């Protein structure tokens, strides 16, 4: 079976807990789009509640970024393990905005893909 195209919406720094109604509207439509895989990447503050609301539906929940390390003294950062624990099944790395505004390099993006343990 051929993989389905992925359509992902990155919510960036937008959305509050009331935004779950928008996710529920997307879930309602997702079943009518069997030829694509749908993913929503909300801010980290919404991942757990969105993942709970999307459980058992065709909509996947992803994170917007992660730190290369699993844990440590990195105030405000979030690890891939933390995202997974919150219910995310994927994470965006190497986004053009992270590269532009945070000056992320290829080496930093590569470290997120192959984290040190």
N, C-alpha and C positions, 0 to 999 in steps of 0.2 A: 504494500500500500504506500503510495507517495505521501510525503509529508504535506500537511496543509499550510498555506501561508499564514504567518502570524501578523495580526493587526494589534498593535499595542498603543495604548494611550498613556502618555506621561503627563501626569497632572501638575508636575513641577511644584512650586510652592503655593499651591492653591488647594482649597478644600478644608472643610471643618467637619465635625461629626455629623452634622445635618446633611452633608453631601452623600450620605449612604442612600438617600432616595434616588440620586442619580445612578449609583451603582445598580440598584434594584431595577431601574428602567433598562439598563444595559443587559442585565441578566435576562429580563423578559424577552429581549430581542435576540439574544445569543442563540437560542435554540432554533431560530429560523435561518441561521447562517451556518449550515453544516460544512461548507467548503473552506471556512477560515477558522483559525484559532484566535480567540480574543483574550487580551490581557490588559488589565488596568494597573498602572504603577502610581499609586497615590503617595502623598508624603508619608514618612515613616510613622507619624502619629496616628495614621488611619489604617495601617496595614493589618493589625490584628482584628479590628472590627470588620474591615472589608473582607478579609479571608474567612471570617466566621459567616458572614452574610453570603459569600460566594460558594461556600462548601457544598458539594453535591451538584453544582451547576457547571456549565461548560466554560465559565469565565475564570481565567487565572489571575492571580494577584502577584505583582512583582514589586521589587524595591527599586529606588531611583539611583542608588549608589551604595558602595560598601567600602569599608577599610580593608586593606590587604591582610591585616592581622586578625586573629580570632578574638583577641581580648587585649586589654591594656589601658593605660592612662591616656586616652585620646578623647578628651571631652567633646561631646556632641557627635562623635562618629558612631557608626553602626557596622557590625561585622556581618558577613554573609550568614554565619551561624545564627546570629540574632534575628536576621530577616527570616530565615527558614523557621526558626522557633515561633515567630509571630504569624507564620502562615504563608509567607511568600514562596513562590516556586521558581523565581528567576530574579535577576538583578541587572540593571543597566550599568555598564561600565564604559568608560571612554567617551562619554557624551561631549559633544562640541562645547557646550556651555561650561562643563567642568574643566575642560582644557583651556578655554578662554579666560574664565574668571578666577579659576583656582590654579591655573598654570600647570595642570597635570601633564606629565610626560608619558611617552610610550612605555618607559620602564615602570612607571607607577601603575599604569593600566594593566600591564603584563603581570605585575605583582598581585593585583586583585584577582586575576584569572588563575594564578598558580600561587595561592597564599602560603606564606611560611607558617609552619606549625610550631 
